[in-house]
Structures are given as structure tokens and as C-alpha cells.
Amino acid sequence: MDSDSSTVPKNTLTDILFVLFLRLIAIACFWLGLQYWAMLVGYSLDGHARFDLLNLPWKVAGAGLAVVFPVAALGLWLTVSWGPVIWVLAAGGQGLMYGMWPEVFGSNPLIMILHVCVAVLYCLFRVLLWQEKRRRRQQQVMVDLP
């Protein structure tokens, strides 16, 4: 016998927008990962940034980010809890590259600004989702009978 009402709550607009946001960031992370792979195999930059032609800092950073960005993209697309954690590692790696060592890796203020904007939007979404969950719990009927 089926129950008349569904026990699964409906997704709110904030839930839907949050998933859309995560998937857009996943696409961007996948694109960044593809850019690093294209650089390392010599497909982009006319082959001047192939792995064997890079200096040691670029070899480490490029290879690391070529792996971490697609993994972050997968986690963000699937909306699993480890996706944003891996994204923080990738964004932190790029932040260290372009923020702390610009003499080695060059300067890229646009990527820094974009990572900060994504982090702020993510935090804003998490606060809004927490408030919705709290409001939903307060509206539930509490029964104190044994």
C-alpha cells in the first residue's frame, strides 16, 4: 500500500540554484583542467609549454592542477561533499602560484578574483541553505508523547 504523501521534501529554489551553481563551477573546473593538460602535452601555446620543456615549479604546479581540477569538477558535478573541498585545494594551488610566487608563475589577477567570487557565492549559498533548513525544522510539529 502506497502512502498518500511523499516523505521527501520538495527542492526549494535555493536548492535548485545551488546545484546549478555547483555544476557551472564544475564545467569551469573541467575547462581549467583541460587547459593544463593541453599545455602539458604541447597542444596549446605552440608546444612551448610541454612538460619536458618546463622548469621544475611549473612541472609540479601544472601536473598537480591538471589532475586536481578534473577531480574537483567531478565532485562538484555530482554535488558530493568532497567536491568543494577539492575545489578549495585547486583554487588554493592557483592562489599560491599567482599570489605568492608571481615572479615564477606570472601574475593572473582575473583568476584570483574569480576564485574569491566563487568562494563568497558558495558561502552565501551555504548560509541560505542553513537558514532554510532551520526554518523547516521550526515549522515541523513536535510531539512529546511517549
Secondary structure, DSSP 8 states (H G I E B T S, - for coil): ---SS-SS----HHHHHHHHHHHHHHHHHHHHHHHHHHHHHTSSGGGTT-GGGS-HHHHHHHHHHHHHHHHHHHHHHTT-THHHHHHHHHHHHHHIIIII-HHHH---HHHHHHHHHHHHHHHHHHHHHHHHHHHHHHHS------
